[in-house]
Amino acid sequence: MGRKHYSVYVIELSKDVLLEGRFRKGNPDYVAGKPCVYVGMSGLDPDVRFDKHKAGIQSNRYVQLFGLQLLPDLYESVQPDGLRGGQRHGGRTWHSSTRSRVRCLAGLTTRIT
């Protein structure tokens, strides 16, 4: 049996997410004017995963309420080749060649630096 392929994806969030106290508290170093994004990883195609988020199926609350669109330019070149089934989000578990390129994107809810 072959390994399951996982994809990193980045979703742009509406600036309205900044009105959420919990989001602001979780992103204290947010720089005004920078986009807000959600970074995730899934065994599903990013388009399918985005649709599931928006439909409320195993979704992140911020993506469901504030998700605007996928940002493929930010994730297509940073796929985690070294991941195996069961490994989780975050630069610590990604293939070492990918880690340095995604440091500013690692985490569930973050902002682009």
Secondary structure, 3 states (H helix, E strand, C coil): CCCCCCEEEEEEECHHHHHCHHHHHHCCCCCCCCCEEEEEEECCCHHHHHHHHHHCCCCCHHHHHHEEEECHHHHCCCCCCCCCCCCCCCHHHCCHHHHHHHCCCCCCEEECC
